[in-house]
Amino acid sequence: MDAVSQENNELSAKRIALQESFKEHTDANGFSYEEWINPPAGSFYETYKNELQAINDVMSPELAYQS
């Protein structure tokens, strides 16, 4: 397995673990749409969204068009 595939596998595992933690959090605390849209600093939602975005940035980077 090459390094890129291994990194993607690790990131996929992190994404799955992150999604499971989201499910556990919402099962225990309910879902707050208000906090989802505007998460307080240091909140679960802010941390979740930042970590998910970091994974997505690596796994599916923004397309750069050449002219």
C-alpha positions in Angstrom: 0.0 0.0 0.0 1.4 3.4 -0.9 1.6 6.3 1.5 -1.4 8.1 0.0 -3.7 5.1 0.4 -2.5 4.6 3.9 -3.1 8.2 4.8 -6.6 8.1 3.2 -7.4 4.9 5.2 -6.3 6.6 8.4 -8.3 9.8 7.6 -11.3 7.6 6.8 -11.0 5.9 10.2 -10.7 9.3 11.9 -13.8 10.5 10.0 -15.8 7.4 11.1 -14.7 7.8 14.7 -15.6 11.5 14.6 -19.1 10.7 13.2 -19.6 8.1 16.0 -18.6 10.7 18.6 -21.2 13.1 17.0 -23.9 10.4 17.2 -23.0 9.6 20.8 -23.0 13.3 21.7 -26.4 14.0 20.1 -27.9 10.8 21.6 -26.8 12.0 25.1 -27.5 15.7 24.7 -29.8 16.1 21.8 -29.1 18.2 18.7 -28.9 22.0 19.0 -29.5 23.6 15.7 -28.5 27.0 17.2 -25.1 25.7 18.4 -24.6 23.9 15.1 -25.1 27.1 13.1 -23.1 29.3 15.5 -21.0 27.1 17.8 -19.7 28.7 21.0 -15.9 28.8 21.2 -14.5 25.5 22.5 -17.9 23.7 22.2 -18.3 20.2 20.9 -19.8 21.5 17.7 -16.9 23.8 17.0 -14.4 21.1 17.6 -16.4 18.6 15.5 -16.7 21.0 12.5 -13.0 22.0 12.7 -11.8 18.4 12.8 -14.2 17.3 10.0 -13.1 20.2 7.8 -9.4 19.4 8.4 -10.0 15.8 7.2 -12.0 17.0 4.2 -9.3 19.5 3.2 -6.8 16.7 2.9 -9.1 14.0 1.4 -10.8 16.3 -1.1 -8.8 19.5 -1.6 -10.4 22.4 -3.4 -10.1 22.3 -7.1 -7.6 24.7 -8.7 -8.5 25.6 -12.2 -5.8 26.6 -14.7 -6.4 29.1 -17.3 
